[in-house]
Amino acid sequence: MNSAVPAPDLGVVFCSHHTADVSLRERLGFSAEALGDAYAKLRERFPASELVVLSTCNRVEVYSAVPPPAAGGQAGLAPRLSDLAGFLSEFHAIPEDAFASHLLERRGPDAVRHLFEVSASLDSLVLGESQIVGQVRDAYDLAQRYEACGPLTHALFQAAFRTASRVRRETKLSDGRTSIASVAVGQFGRNIFERFTDKTVLVIGSGEMADETLRYLHDEGTGRVVIVNRSPERALALAEARGGEVRPWDELDRWLGEADVIVSATGATTPVVSRERFAAARAAAKGRRSGKPVFILDLGLPRDFDPAVSRVDSNVFRYDIDDLEATCDANRRRREKEIGRAKGIVEEETQAFLRGLVHRATGPVIRRLRDEWTAVRDAELQQLYARRPDWTDDDRAAVERSVDRIVNKLLHPPLEALKDEARRGEHATLLDSFRRLFGI
């Protein structure tokens, strides 16, 4: 018999926007196509573990869980940071020392709390954003598809979804737009255009900012989308992900004049569009664009458009990062007042989940003890009845009630003590003592 009481081993190893820049997150991330191979290699490498991989533009996380073994079995351990760093290095062909210092690890209750905070958007780049819980759900569904998860991760992720739902219902964490893209489209853009469905959108660049803004525009409903980028491959990738047509870089001036909405996020070190260039493009399209407004979102850092383009004519509305960030900050401050309430819900759900784990650990012992005592009770009563064949059914029922009261009174103090210790998370020693004292 084991002298130690096995418990589930839970952990997460991750990097996120807090610890790693986007280029490193991209190198460590998993595309949908690569996940099948990744899960196959993870399962081969860590056969005792249930596994779920969460890979988004802002985080790469590997959750692992090893349930407690059956009685007499050998307890297993979920992979640690060094184990998963080795896997990531091998899978992505990246030297470990290029990224290991950017990885973090959480274990046990801290791993549970981390997942719940991630799912509830408390750990997001944009506090309260609604995308993440869907991404977590998709990650869990993929783990199921590849048969990498199990009962423990099922319970963990269902609890995470419940937590996210409570935070969304019971707080105002998601009220008000807080990302630059959502503010730009939903607040600034709506001040210029009543709708986007009949508008031509020009996207210059193909990075995260362009992608996110295009996503919000699609949510609002857009007309024609034209993507121009120096790298045709990246432009094609964005078009495939978000829709739109790719045009060559040398057509930029044409589309500067044709577009109703211009989203620019190139990452160039000097302005891409000067006042003179933009004025010439507007003039070339004058007949088609006369008197129509153009909404320019300059999301480049440094700026892609010379600020002087705003003075080309009164129908040019240009906003850059500084303009948008002020509105974002105001909305963000309103949301931050809700953080305490949201974290309170996360803590409640974390403790409830941990109590559930404890119940799984103590429940079988309690049931086994009751079964053992019930078997002894039944055997003794049968011997007694054999010696007293004259007893009526009522006599026997009275004796059984009396014996049941005695058994319950004897079991009540130790079982309550075990439950109290379990609620405090200190049940392991007492549970082991139960097994030794009662031979179960």
C-alpha beads as a LAMMPS data file, in Angstrom:
LAMMPS data file: protein, C-alpha beads

440 atoms
439 bonds

1 atom types
1 bond types

-500.0 500.0 xlo xhi
-500.0 500.0 ylo yhi
-500.0 500.0 zlo zhi

Masses

1 110.0

Atoms # bond

1 1 1 0.000 0.000 0.000
2 1 1 1.261 3.513 -0.863
3 1 1 2.271 5.656 2.082
4 1 1 1.535 8.820 0.100
5 1 1 -1.889 9.885 -1.127
6 1 1 -1.757 10.596 -4.856
7 1 1 -3.410 13.749 -6.177
8 1 1 -3.966 15.060 -9.695
9 1 1 -0.982 16.888 -11.164
10 1 1 -1.987 19.992 -13.126
11 1 1 0.243 22.486 -14.883
12 1 1 0.600 25.006 -17.669
13 1 1 3.727 26.220 -19.456
14 1 1 3.252 29.343 -21.541
15 1 1 4.460 32.547 -23.094
16 1 1 2.191 35.494 -23.814
17 1 1 2.187 39.151 -24.770
18 1 1 3.404 39.801 -21.207
19 1 1 6.628 37.833 -21.705
20 1 1 7.427 37.573 -25.419
21 1 1 7.238 39.845 -28.444
22 1 1 5.085 38.980 -31.419
23 1 1 7.950 37.597 -33.519
24 1 1 8.802 35.021 -30.841
25 1 1 5.144 34.141 -30.274
26 1 1 4.783 33.557 -34.008
27 1 1 7.780 31.197 -34.018
28 1 1 6.462 29.213 -31.043
29 1 1 2.829 29.162 -32.174
30 1 1 0.974 26.262 -33.793
31 1 1 -1.038 26.630 -36.974
32 1 1 -4.227 24.596 -37.273
33 1 1 -2.444 22.373 -39.801
34 1 1 0.491 21.736 -37.445
35 1 1 -1.577 20.854 -34.386
36 1 1 -2.314 17.294 -35.452
37 1 1 1.390 16.522 -35.685
38 1 1 2.061 18.455 -32.463
39 1 1 -0.499 16.434 -30.516
40 1 1 0.847 13.162 -31.912
41 1 1 4.354 14.057 -30.745
42 1 1 3.133 15.365 -27.367
43 1 1 1.189 12.166 -26.684
44 1 1 4.172 10.053 -27.670
45 1 1 6.463 12.091 -25.440
46 1 1 4.107 12.414 -22.440
47 1 1 1.834 9.343 -22.611
48 1 1 0.516 9.685 -19.048
49 1 1 -0.678 13.271 -19.555
50 1 1 -3.910 14.784 -20.721
51 1 1 -2.973 17.763 -22.919
52 1 1 -4.540 20.913 -24.376
53 1 1 -2.640 23.420 -26.548
54 1 1 -3.881 27.019 -26.724
55 1 1 -2.180 28.971 -29.516
56 1 1 -3.332 32.489 -30.472
57 1 1 -1.575 35.619 -31.705
58 1 1 -1.139 36.725 -28.078
59 1 1 -0.217 33.472 -26.318
60 1 1 1.095 29.936 -26.669
61 1 1 0.107 27.693 -23.748
62 1 1 0.338 23.956 -23.109
63 1 1 -1.938 22.641 -20.349
64 1 1 -1.225 19.204 -18.935
65 1 1 -2.880 17.029 -16.317
66 1 1 -2.172 13.609 -14.884
67 1 1 -5.034 12.087 -12.865
68 1 1 -4.200 10.216 -9.655
69 1 1 -3.458 6.528 -10.285
70 1 1 -5.721 3.695 -9.259
71 1 1 -5.047 2.101 -5.892
72 1 1 -1.564 0.641 -5.855
73 1 1 -0.618 2.379 -9.099
74 1 1 2.396 4.571 -9.677
75 1 1 1.702 8.307 -9.530
76 1 1 2.651 10.184 -12.706
77 1 1 3.790 13.756 -13.217
78 1 1 2.624 16.228 -15.823
79 1 1 5.457 17.657 -17.954
80 1 1 7.406 20.521 -16.405
81 1 1 8.746 23.691 -18.010
82 1 1 12.030 22.056 -18.986
83 1 1 10.165 19.132 -20.589
84 1 1 7.937 21.356 -22.699
85 1 1 10.776 23.727 -23.572
86 1 1 12.559 20.700 -25.016
87 1 1 9.464 19.730 -26.979
88 1 1 8.977 23.257 -28.364
89 1 1 12.639 23.462 -29.332
90 1 1 12.509 20.153 -31.171
91 1 1 9.127 20.709 -32.830
92 1 1 9.842 24.230 -34.077
93 1 1 13.590 23.718 -34.656
94 1 1 14.449 26.684 -32.429
95 1 1 17.352 26.622 -29.947
96 1 1 16.032 26.448 -26.386
97 1 1 18.128 29.380 -25.250
98 1 1 16.334 31.571 -27.810
99 1 1 13.039 31.366 -25.928
100 1 1 13.251 29.452 -22.620
101 1 1 13.659 32.622 -20.547
102 1 1 10.336 33.860 -21.974
103 1 1 8.396 30.810 -20.741
104 1 1 6.474 30.772 -17.479
105 1 1 5.028 27.857 -15.517
106 1 1 2.051 27.562 -13.172
107 1 1 1.185 24.428 -11.203
108 1 1 -1.764 23.169 -9.188
109 1 1 -4.155 25.917 -8.027
110 1 1 -2.098 28.568 -9.842
111 1 1 -2.537 26.713 -13.145
112 1 1 -6.294 26.501 -12.588
113 1 1 -6.486 30.201 -11.699
114 1 1 -4.409 31.128 -14.751
115 1 1 -6.720 29.290 -17.168
116 1 1 -9.795 30.856 -15.567
117 1 1 -8.274 34.356 -15.825
118 1 1 -7.277 33.759 -19.451
119 1 1 -10.764 32.486 -20.350
120 1 1 -12.427 35.414 -18.575
121 1 1 -10.222 37.877 -20.534
122 1 1 -8.474 39.128 -17.407
123 1 1 -5.101 38.289 -18.946
124 1 1 -5.826 39.637 -22.420
125 1 1 -4.004 42.424 -24.176
126 1 1 -7.441 44.037 -24.462
127 1 1 -9.102 43.634 -21.078
128 1 1 -12.595 42.172 -21.393
129 1 1 -12.329 41.243 -25.089
130 1 1 -14.757 38.536 -26.115
131 1 1 -12.607 36.548 -28.561
132 1 1 -10.500 34.624 -26.081
133 1 1 -13.171 32.348 -24.606
134 1 1 -14.008 31.158 -28.136
135 1 1 -10.318 30.530 -28.778
136 1 1 -10.052 28.519 -25.543
137 1 1 -13.134 26.525 -26.521
138 1 1 -11.693 25.845 -29.987
139 1 1 -8.414 24.720 -28.391
140 1 1 -10.254 22.270 -26.143
141 1 1 -12.363 20.968 -29.054
142 1 1 -9.192 20.313 -31.073
143 1 1 -7.619 18.478 -28.136
144 1 1 -10.723 16.289 -28.030
145 1 1 -10.518 15.676 -31.770
146 1 1 -6.913 14.535 -31.444
147 1 1 -7.786 12.429 -28.362
148 1 1 -5.279 14.305 -26.213
149 1 1 -7.538 15.342 -23.342
150 1 1 -9.397 13.323 -20.717
151 1 1 -11.740 13.564 -17.718
152 1 1 -9.519 15.897 -15.703
153 1 1 -8.960 18.406 -18.509
154 1 1 -12.653 18.090 -19.404
155 1 1 -13.637 19.149 -15.888
156 1 1 -11.002 21.909 -15.887
157 1 1 -12.047 23.477 -19.186
158 1 1 -15.780 23.207 -18.503
159 1 1 -15.131 25.092 -15.263
160 1 1 -13.153 27.698 -17.246
161 1 1 -16.086 28.239 -19.627
162 1 1 -18.447 28.577 -16.659
163 1 1 -16.114 31.144 -15.095
164 1 1 -15.937 33.201 -18.296
165 1 1 -19.717 33.129 -18.585
166 1 1 -20.144 34.359 -15.006
167 1 1 -17.652 37.194 -15.481
168 1 1 -19.437 38.277 -18.655
169 1 1 -22.863 38.102 -16.959
170 1 1 -22.036 39.504 -13.535
171 1 1 -19.565 42.293 -14.356
172 1 1 -19.195 45.124 -16.865
173 1 1 -15.696 44.049 -17.828
174 1 1 -16.656 43.866 -21.512
175 1 1 -18.482 47.203 -21.663
176 1 1 -17.040 49.835 -24.017
177 1 1 -14.496 49.270 -26.780
178 1 1 -10.889 49.235 -25.639
179 1 1 -8.808 48.027 -28.591
180 1 1 -7.481 50.541 -31.079
181 1 1 -9.114 48.677 -33.965
182 1 1 -12.536 48.432 -32.327
183 1 1 -12.505 52.092 -31.261
184 1 1 -11.371 53.154 -34.723
185 1 1 -14.122 51.267 -36.515
186 1 1 -16.944 51.272 -33.974
187 1 1 -16.624 54.798 -32.624
188 1 1 -14.612 57.010 -34.995
189 1 1 -15.735 55.303 -38.198
190 1 1 -19.390 55.465 -37.229
191 1 1 -19.068 59.240 -36.852
192 1 1 -18.161 59.463 -40.546
193 1 1 -20.162 56.687 -42.194
194 1 1 -23.584 55.390 -41.289
195 1 1 -22.626 52.014 -42.744
196 1 1 -19.626 50.303 -44.353
197 1 1 -21.466 47.828 -46.574
198 1 1 -21.196 50.038 -49.674
199 1 1 -17.667 51.297 -49.000
200 1 1 -14.344 50.384 -50.600
201 1 1 -11.704 49.578 -47.982
202 1 1 -7.988 49.839 -48.761
203 1 1 -5.667 47.952 -46.400
204 1 1 -1.971 48.895 -46.593
205 1 1 0.165 46.335 -44.756
206 1 1 -0.736 42.914 -43.417
207 1 1 0.338 42.738 -39.771
208 1 1 -1.689 42.178 -36.610
209 1 1 -3.150 45.689 -36.555
210 1 1 -4.339 45.416 -40.150
211 1 1 -5.765 41.963 -39.456
212 1 1 -7.639 43.042 -36.332
213 1 1 -9.060 46.180 -37.957
214 1 1 -10.201 44.202 -40.975
215 1 1 -11.900 41.736 -38.633
216 1 1 -13.866 44.549 -37.001
217 1 1 -14.771 45.999 -40.394
218 1 1 -16.070 42.596 -41.496
219 1 1 -18.153 42.421 -38.312
220 1 1 -19.679 45.780 -39.253
221 1 1 -20.193 44.585 -42.835
222 1 1 -17.941 45.871 -45.612
223 1 1 -18.142 46.252 -49.360
224 1 1 -15.011 45.820 -51.447
225 1 1 -11.715 45.151 -49.635
226 1 1 -8.411 45.764 -51.433
227 1 1 -5.111 44.731 -49.806
228 1 1 -1.825 46.279 -50.940
229 1 1 1.451 45.189 -49.396
230 1 1 5.100 45.067 -50.417
231 1 1 5.046 41.335 -49.606
232 1 1 2.474 39.642 -51.887
233 1 1 2.692 36.440 -49.830
234 1 1 1.633 38.181 -46.610
235 1 1 -1.091 40.082 -48.438
236 1 1 -2.447 36.792 -49.801
237 1 1 -2.395 35.254 -46.308
238 1 1 -4.432 38.171 -44.953
239 1 1 -6.869 37.968 -47.870
240 1 1 -7.357 34.251 -47.272
241 1 1 -7.948 34.818 -43.558
242 1 1 -10.239 37.863 -43.777
243 1 1 -11.383 38.077 -47.388
244 1 1 -10.502 40.695 -49.969
245 1 1 -8.500 41.039 -53.160
246 1 1 -4.749 41.572 -53.381
247 1 1 -3.408 44.282 -55.669
248 1 1 0.258 44.987 -56.506
249 1 1 2.183 47.667 -54.639
250 1 1 2.484 49.850 -57.742
251 1 1 -1.316 50.315 -57.719
252 1 1 -1.231 52.005 -54.304
253 1 1 -1.793 55.528 -55.699
254 1 1 -4.859 54.421 -57.623
255 1 1 -6.479 52.929 -54.544
256 1 1 -5.523 55.879 -52.345
257 1 1 -7.819 57.893 -54.594
258 1 1 -10.564 55.272 -54.910
259 1 1 -10.984 54.111 -51.298
260 1 1 -13.587 55.326 -48.815
261 1 1 -11.716 53.774 -45.874
262 1 1 -7.931 53.422 -45.673
263 1 1 -6.315 51.260 -42.990
264 1 1 -2.530 51.527 -42.907
265 1 1 -0.185 49.578 -40.634
266 1 1 2.982 48.846 -42.581
267 1 1 5.737 49.030 -39.977
268 1 1 7.745 51.284 -42.323
269 1 1 10.343 53.523 -40.684
270 1 1 9.403 56.606 -42.743
271 1 1 6.010 57.885 -43.982
272 1 1 4.632 55.902 -46.915
273 1 1 2.179 58.581 -48.078
274 1 1 3.172 62.245 -48.215
275 1 1 0.708 65.129 -48.453
276 1 1 1.658 65.641 -52.098
277 1 1 1.230 61.981 -53.002
278 1 1 -2.170 61.781 -51.362
279 1 1 -3.337 65.058 -52.914
280 1 1 -2.341 63.782 -56.362
281 1 1 -4.209 60.500 -55.811
282 1 1 -7.338 62.391 -54.703
283 1 1 -7.102 64.717 -57.671
284 1 1 -6.799 61.797 -60.112
285 1 1 -10.056 60.328 -58.772
286 1 1 -11.804 63.680 -58.405
287 1 1 -14.668 62.909 -60.737
288 1 1 -15.558 59.696 -58.916
289 1 1 -14.758 60.902 -55.387
290 1 1 -15.910 64.525 -55.518
291 1 1 -17.283 65.631 -52.155
292 1 1 -17.087 62.149 -50.630
293 1 1 -15.346 61.669 -47.284
294 1 1 -12.331 59.417 -46.833
295 1 1 -11.628 57.842 -43.446
296 1 1 -7.920 57.164 -42.841
297 1 1 -6.782 54.960 -39.965
298 1 1 -3.040 55.440 -39.662
299 1 1 -2.061 52.622 -37.304
300 1 1 1.610 52.637 -38.229
301 1 1 4.241 53.320 -35.630
302 1 1 5.923 55.478 -36.820
303 1 1 3.038 56.946 -38.805
304 1 1 2.492 55.854 -42.409
305 1 1 0.725 59.062 -43.468
306 1 1 2.149 62.549 -43.216
307 1 1 -0.232 64.315 -40.772
308 1 1 -0.552 67.091 -43.355
309 1 1 -2.780 64.834 -45.509
310 1 1 -5.622 65.924 -43.216
311 1 1 -5.383 69.374 -44.825
312 1 1 -5.744 68.175 -48.416
313 1 1 -9.465 68.965 -48.199
314 1 1 -12.277 69.096 -45.656
315 1 1 -13.495 65.578 -46.466
316 1 1 -10.296 63.877 -45.299
317 1 1 -10.611 62.413 -41.788
318 1 1 -7.317 60.996 -40.552
319 1 1 -6.758 59.390 -37.156
320 1 1 -3.532 57.955 -35.819
321 1 1 -2.551 55.905 -32.769
322 1 1 -2.432 58.944 -30.469
323 1 1 -5.975 60.002 -31.387
324 1 1 -7.341 56.524 -30.800
325 1 1 -5.372 55.695 -27.659
326 1 1 -7.023 58.464 -25.622
327 1 1 -10.459 56.950 -26.206
328 1 1 -9.109 53.464 -25.523
329 1 1 -7.627 54.623 -22.219
330 1 1 -10.894 56.171 -21.071
331 1 1 -12.794 52.964 -21.830
332 1 1 -10.030 50.894 -20.253
333 1 1 -10.215 52.870 -16.999
334 1 1 -13.932 52.195 -16.803
335 1 1 -13.287 48.480 -17.256
336 1 1 -10.527 48.392 -14.662
337 1 1 -13.074 49.218 -11.980
338 1 1 -14.595 45.812 -12.718
339 1 1 -11.349 43.854 -12.369
340 1 1 -11.793 43.258 -8.639
341 1 1 -15.273 41.808 -9.100
342 1 1 -14.111 39.630 -11.982
343 1 1 -11.131 38.325 -10.009
344 1 1 -13.463 37.537 -7.116
345 1 1 -15.514 35.318 -9.423
346 1 1 -12.339 33.650 -10.715
347 1 1 -11.260 32.903 -7.151
348 1 1 -14.687 31.476 -6.236
349 1 1 -14.629 29.185 -9.256
350 1 1 -10.999 28.198 -8.638
351 1 1 -11.799 27.125 -5.083
352 1 1 -14.940 25.308 -6.228
353 1 1 -12.918 23.375 -8.801
354 1 1 -10.234 22.502 -6.248
355 1 1 -12.912 21.302 -3.820
356 1 1 -14.192 19.099 -6.623
357 1 1 -10.705 17.618 -7.018
358 1 1 -10.572 16.964 -3.288
359 1 1 -13.963 15.281 -3.422
360 1 1 -12.649 13.017 -6.162
361 1 1 -9.721 12.114 -3.904
362 1 1 -11.699 11.594 -0.675
363 1 1 -14.957 10.265 -2.131
364 1 1 -13.704 6.757 -2.997
365 1 1 -12.164 6.331 0.477
366 1 1 -15.356 7.446 2.205
367 1 1 -17.473 5.139 0.049
368 1 1 -15.074 2.240 0.631
369 1 1 -15.179 2.800 4.398
370 1 1 -18.975 2.894 4.443
371 1 1 -19.132 -0.226 2.270
372 1 1 -16.722 -2.072 4.609
373 1 1 -18.716 -1.147 7.704
374 1 1 -22.009 -1.998 5.989
375 1 1 -20.643 -5.429 5.087
376 1 1 -19.572 -6.035 8.709
377 1 1 -22.972 -4.825 9.954
378 1 1 -24.844 -7.148 7.573
379 1 1 -22.718 -10.172 8.491
380 1 1 -23.198 -9.605 12.237
381 1 1 -26.939 -9.082 11.864
382 1 1 -27.287 -12.298 9.871
383 1 1 -25.522 -14.224 12.648
384 1 1 -27.794 -12.597 15.226
385 1 1 -30.947 -13.408 13.248
386 1 1 -29.811 -17.027 12.925
387 1 1 -29.704 -17.254 16.736
388 1 1 -33.082 -15.514 17.159
389 1 1 -35.422 -17.059 14.591
390 1 1 -38.411 -15.992 16.699
391 1 1 -37.892 -12.289 15.963
392 1 1 -40.545 -10.653 13.844
393 1 1 -39.820 -8.332 10.906
394 1 1 -40.582 -5.383 13.184
395 1 1 -38.040 -6.653 15.731
396 1 1 -35.392 -6.970 13.041
397 1 1 -36.143 -3.492 11.654
398 1 1 -35.781 -1.990 15.133
399 1 1 -32.411 -3.699 15.639
400 1 1 -31.189 -2.555 12.186
401 1 1 -32.155 1.053 12.946
402 1 1 -30.278 0.875 16.223
403 1 1 -27.157 -0.606 14.597
404 1 1 -27.292 2.009 11.799
405 1 1 -27.377 4.792 14.395
406 1 1 -24.345 3.299 16.135
407 1 1 -22.413 2.960 12.835
408 1 1 -23.279 6.507 11.786
409 1 1 -22.289 7.948 15.171
410 1 1 -18.971 6.106 15.070
411 1 1 -18.229 7.175 11.471
412 1 1 -19.424 10.766 11.788
413 1 1 -16.420 12.307 13.645
414 1 1 -13.661 10.841 11.449
415 1 1 -15.548 11.539 8.216
416 1 1 -16.303 15.126 9.237
417 1 1 -12.651 15.591 10.167
418 1 1 -11.644 14.303 6.731
419 1 1 -14.094 16.665 5.015
420 1 1 -12.854 19.635 7.071
421 1 1 -9.233 18.835 6.238
422 1 1 -10.198 18.445 2.591
423 1 1 -11.851 21.870 2.532
424 1 1 -8.583 23.340 3.803
425 1 1 -6.561 21.339 1.280
426 1 1 -4.807 19.416 4.077
427 1 1 -6.455 16.047 3.608
428 1 1 -3.529 14.008 2.298
429 1 1 -2.086 12.904 5.659
430 1 1 -5.480 12.130 7.192
431 1 1 -6.600 10.263 4.088
432 1 1 -3.485 8.116 4.256
433 1 1 -4.160 7.447 7.956
434 1 1 -7.695 6.316 7.113
435 1 1 -6.361 3.817 4.637
436 1 1 -3.893 2.400 7.133
437 1 1 -6.232 2.385 10.156
438 1 1 -9.196 0.836 8.393
439 1 1 -7.278 -1.334 5.934
440 1 1 -8.879 0.161 2.839

Bonds

1 1 1 2
2 1 2 3
3 1 3 4
4 1 4 5
5 1 5 6
6 1 6 7
7 1 7 8
8 1 8 9
9 1 9 10
10 1 10 11
11 1 11 12
12 1 12 13
13 1 13 14
14 1 14 15
15 1 15 16
16 1 16 17
17 1 17 18
18 1 18 19
19 1 19 20
20 1 20 21
21 1 21 22
22 1 22 23
23 1 23 24
24 1 24 25
25 1 25 26
26 1 26 27
27 1 27 28
28 1 28 29
29 1 29 30
30 1 30 31
31 1 31 32
32 1 32 33
33 1 33 34
34 1 34 35
35 1 35 36
36 1 36 37
37 1 37 38
38 1 38 39
39 1 39 40
40 1 40 41
41 1 41 42
42 1 42 43
43 1 43 44
44 1 44 45
45 1 45 46
46 1 46 47
47 1 47 48
48 1 48 49
49 1 49 50
50 1 50 51
51 1 51 52
52 1 52 53
53 1 53 54
54 1 54 55
55 1 55 56
56 1 56 57
57 1 57 58
58 1 58 59
59 1 59 60
60 1 60 61
61 1 61 62
62 1 62 63
63 1 63 64
64 1 64 65
65 1 65 66
66 1 66 67
67 1 67 68
68 1 68 69
69 1 69 70
70 1 70 71
71 1 71 72
72 1 72 73
73 1 73 74
74 1 74 75
75 1 75 76
76 1 76 77
77 1 77 78
78 1 78 79
79 1 79 80
80 1 80 81
81 1 81 82
82 1 82 83
83 1 83 84
84 1 84 85
85 1 85 86
86 1 86 87
87 1 87 88
88 1 88 89
89 1 89 90
90 1 90 91
91 1 91 92
92 1 92 93
93 1 93 94
94 1 94 95
95 1 95 96
96 1 96 97
97 1 97 98
98 1 98 99
99 1 99 100
100 1 100 101
101 1 101 102
102 1 102 103
103 1 103 104
104 1 104 105
105 1 105 106
106 1 106 107
107 1 107 108
108 1 108 109
109 1 109 110
110 1 110 111
111 1 111 112
112 1 112 113
113 1 113 114
114 1 114 115
115 1 115 116
116 1 116 117
117 1 117 118
118 1 118 119
119 1 119 120
120 1 120 121
121 1 121 122
122 1 122 123
123 1 123 124
124 1 124 125
125 1 125 126
126 1 126 127
127 1 127 128
128 1 128 129
129 1 129 130
130 1 130 131
131 1 131 132
132 1 132 133
133 1 133 134
134 1 134 135
135 1 135 136
136 1 136 137
137 1 137 138
138 1 138 139
139 1 139 140
140 1 140 141
141 1 141 142
142 1 142 143
143 1 143 144
144 1 144 145
145 1 145 146
146 1 146 147
147 1 147 148
148 1 148 149
149 1 149 150
150 1 150 151
151 1 151 152
152 1 152 153
153 1 153 154
154 1 154 155
155 1 155 156
156 1 156 157
157 1 157 158
158 1 158 159
159 1 159 160
160 1 160 161
161 1 161 162
162 1 162 163
163 1 163 164
164 1 164 165
165 1 165 166
166 1 166 167
167 1 167 168
168 1 168 169
169 1 169 170
170 1 170 171
171 1 171 172
172 1 172 173
173 1 173 174
174 1 174 175
175 1 175 176
176 1 176 177
177 1 177 178
178 1 178 179
179 1 179 180
180 1 180 181
181 1 181 182
182 1 182 183
183 1 183 184
184 1 184 185
185 1 185 186
186 1 186 187
187 1 187 188
188 1 188 189
189 1 189 190
190 1 190 191
191 1 191 192
192 1 192 193
193 1 193 194
194 1 194 195
195 1 195 196
196 1 196 197
197 1 197 198
198 1 198 199
199 1 199 200
200 1 200 201
201 1 201 202
202 1 202 203
203 1 203 204
204 1 204 205
205 1 205 206
206 1 206 207
207 1 207 208
208 1 208 209
209 1 209 210
210 1 210 211
211 1 211 212
212 1 212 213
213 1 213 214
214 1 214 215
215 1 215 216
216 1 216 217
217 1 217 218
218 1 218 219
219 1 219 220
220 1 220 221
221 1 221 222
222 1 222 223
223 1 223 224
224 1 224 225
225 1 225 226
226 1 226 227
227 1 227 228
228 1 228 229
229 1 229 230
230 1 230 231
231 1 231 232
232 1 232 233
233 1 233 234
234 1 234 235
235 1 235 236
236 1 236 237
237 1 237 238
238 1 238 239
239 1 239 240
240 1 240 241
241 1 241 242
242 1 242 243
243 1 243 244
244 1 244 245
245 1 245 246
246 1 246 247
247 1 247 248
248 1 248 249
249 1 249 250
250 1 250 251
251 1 251 252
252 1 252 253
253 1 253 254
254 1 254 255
255 1 255 256
256 1 256 257
257 1 257 258
258 1 258 259
259 1 259 260
260 1 260 261
261 1 261 262
262 1 262 263
263 1 263 264
264 1 264 265
265 1 265 266
266 1 266 267
267 1 267 268
268 1 268 269
269 1 269 270
270 1 270 271
271 1 271 272
272 1 272 273
273 1 273 274
274 1 274 275
275 1 275 276
276 1 276 277
277 1 277 278
278 1 278 279
279 1 279 280
280 1 280 281
281 1 281 282
282 1 282 283
283 1 283 284
284 1 284 285
285 1 285 286
286 1 286 287
287 1 287 288
288 1 288 289
289 1 289 290
290 1 290 291
291 1 291 292
292 1 292 293
293 1 293 294
294 1 294 295
295 1 295 296
296 1 296 297
297 1 297 298
298 1 298 299
299 1 299 300
300 1 300 301
301 1 301 302
302 1 302 303
303 1 303 304
304 1 304 305
305 1 305 306
306 1 306 307
307 1 307 308
308 1 308 309
309 1 309 310
310 1 310 311
311 1 311 312
312 1 312 313
313 1 313 314
314 1 314 315
315 1 315 316
316 1 316 317
317 1 317 318
318 1 318 319
319 1 319 320
320 1 320 321
321 1 321 322
322 1 322 323
323 1 323 324
324 1 324 325
325 1 325 326
326 1 326 327
327 1 327 328
328 1 328 329
329 1 329 330
330 1 330 331
331 1 331 332
332 1 332 333
333 1 333 334
334 1 334 335
335 1 335 336
336 1 336 337
337 1 337 338
338 1 338 339
339 1 339 340
340 1 340 341
341 1 341 342
342 1 342 343
343 1 343 344
344 1 344 345
345 1 345 346
346 1 346 347
347 1 347 348
348 1 348 349
349 1 349 350
350 1 350 351
351 1 351 352
352 1 352 353
353 1 353 354
354 1 354 355
355 1 355 356
356 1 356 357
357 1 357 358
358 1 358 359
359 1 359 360
360 1 360 361
361 1 361 362
362 1 362 363
363 1 363 364
364 1 364 365
365 1 365 366
366 1 366 367
367 1 367 368
368 1 368 369
369 1 369 370
370 1 370 371
371 1 371 372
372 1 372 373
373 1 373 374
374 1 374 375
375 1 375 376
376 1 376 377
377 1 377 378
378 1 378 379
379 1 379 380
380 1 380 381
381 1 381 382
382 1 382 383
383 1 383 384
384 1 384 385
385 1 385 386
386 1 386 387
387 1 387 388
388 1 388 389
389 1 389 390
390 1 390 391
391 1 391 392
392 1 392 393
393 1 393 394
394 1 394 395
395 1 395 396
396 1 396 397
397 1 397 398
398 1 398 399
399 1 399 400
400 1 400 401
401 1 401 402
402 1 402 403
403 1 403 404
404 1 404 405
405 1 405 406
406 1 406 407
407 1 407 408
408 1 408 409
409 1 409 410
410 1 410 411
411 1 411 412
412 1 412 413
413 1 413 414
414 1 414 415
415 1 415 416
416 1 416 417
417 1 417 418
418 1 418 419
419 1 419 420
420 1 420 421
421 1 421 422
422 1 422 423
423 1 423 424
424 1 424 425
425 1 425 426
426 1 426 427
427 1 427 428
428 1 428 429
429 1 429 430
430 1 430 431
431 1 431 432
432 1 432 433
433 1 433 434
434 1 434 435
435 1 435 436
436 1 436 437
437 1 437 438
438 1 438 439
439 1 439 440
